[in-house]
Amino acid sequence: MSNSNFNYEYNNQDGFSSSMDTSNNARKDLSNQNLRPITIKQIYNAERPVPDGSFKINGKDLDHISIIGKIQNVQSLSTNTIYTIEDGTGSIDVRIWIDTNDNEAQKRSLWSEGAYVRVIGSARVYHEKRSVMAFHIHLIEDFNEVTAHFLEVIKINLEERRNNDSFRNADKNLPSFDNSNYAPQNYNDNNNNNMESISGYSPCQQAIINLFKTQKLGEEGMHIDTIVSMLRSRFDEDEIKGSIEWLVSECHLYNTTVDESHVNIVGF
Amino acid sequence: MEDSVVIPRINSSMFREYRDRIVRVVGQVLSTGNNNTIFLTTSDQGNINVTVNHMRAPYENSRFVEVIGQVTGDDSITETSPALSLGDNFDLESYNKLIQYQRKFTDIF
């Protein structure tokens, strides 16, 4: 029975489940739920195509979320506590129910304004305002977690946009005139807003970007020497290496996890 | 959403752009001086001075701090909240990468 309670509570977030439903449907929904690190700004920007339905980011349902921010305000009520959390992108109210048997609640009562916390919960609308219902809150002690959280948010977003892009434009991945470097305008770039300002690049920087765009690369990216050898006919080695360095410092390319000599494009 | 407070993460190179705004800056404590001014090296290796209006303890107790304050010049900031100790083990380089990346994702940050 405790298991069915669990299903009920988590499904109730959209307000549709009105009974203690333990059908396959409810179980299936639970298994689909994932924990997604996001920013507070993303909560406010999340779409809600169906009124009272679930929130969506990049077309994906928002289930459990994780945010990291600083406590700005604490409001203790008889049955719950409301923390106003600010994460550098916005602030939002986070509500957590007080369980009298819960040791955590005692620990939490010691936290005050200015402390960094991680909140696990789900996005809600309460009194026409977006807020978070927390299942769990804990204090951040290693502040590298804050950096890691936001880098993960970026990574997930990049992966999703790339996946959505390749799904929607599957046919465009086939070789065609539009896809080639010689096309007057590369139609595939409609989602690459970050790359749109391409006119500001030197021919060499431009060539490197084009090289990445035309290669199907894995996560390991490309070795710098490979890039040099592929472009040596058009640019000299120092210029190519300098351009790669510049593109890395401007976040168009990044060093992959393989080693310092492998880079990949930041893109979708 | 209207009452959502945003305190962006910036480094010293962005001070000019964020003049008069309330921001958060992470840095390594360079020297604590005698008066209420503290010198920090920020994540992009810039030097800034912080006018302290709250406790000095966070600056004295750890190598790295997060300051929330108002940008008052190209290299100066005045605290609007107490600073936070980040301890002695904080990866400033990764933090600076985050600041650079986040400018590319204005729909998220």
Contacts between the chains, C-beta under 8 A, distances in Angstrom:
chain1	res1	chain2	res2	distance
A	39	B	108	5.4
A	39	B	109	6.4
A	40	B	4	7.2
A	41	B	6	7.8
A	41	B	107	7.8
A	41	B	108	6.3
A	41	B	109	6.6
A	42	B	107	7.9
A	42	B	108	5.8
A	44	B	1	4.9
A	44	B	4	6.6
A	45	B	107	6.3
A	70	B	84	7.8
A	72	B	5	6.9
A	86	B	5	5.4
A	86	B	6	7.8
A	86	B	7	6.1
A	88	B	6	7.3
A	88	B	7	6.0
A	88	B	8	5.9
A	88	B	9	4.9
A	88	B	24	6.4
A	88	B	109	7.2
A	89	B	6	6.3
A	89	B	8	7.8
A	89	B	108	7.1
A	89	B	109	5.2
A	90	B	1	7.8
A	90	B	4	4.1
A	90	B	5	7.1
A	90	B	6	5.5
A	91	B	3	7.7
A	91	B	4	5.1
A	91	B	5	4.2
A	91	B	6	7.5
A	92	B	4	6.9
A	114	B	81	6.6
A	114	B	82	5.9
A	114	B	84	6.2
A	116	B	84	7.4
A	129	B	1	7.8
A	130	B	1	6.9
A	142	B	87	7.5
A	142	B	89	7.5
A	143	B	64	7.6
A	143	B	66	7.6
A	143	B	86	4.3
A	143	B	87	6.7
A	143	B	90	5.6
A	144	B	89	7.5
A	144	B	90	6.3
A	144	B	91	5.4
A	144	B	94	7.3
A	147	B	91	6.6
A	147	B	94	5.1
A	147	B	95	5.0
A	147	B	98	5.4
A	148	B	94	8.0
A	150	B	98	5.4
A	150	B	102	6.9
A	150	B	109	7.9
A	151	B	94	7.3
A	151	B	97	7.6
A	151	B	98	5.8
A	151	B	101	7.2
A	153	B	108	6.3
A	154	B	101	5.5
A	154	B	102	7.3
A	154	B	105	6.0
A	154	B	108	7.0
A	157	B	105	6.6
A	157	B	108	6.1
A	194	B	104	5.4
A	249	B	100	7.9
A	250	B	100	7.9
A	251	B	97	8.0
A	251	B	100	5.2
A	251	B	101	5.5
A	251	B	103	7.9
A	251	B	104	5.7
A	266	B	101	7.9
A	266	B	104	7.2
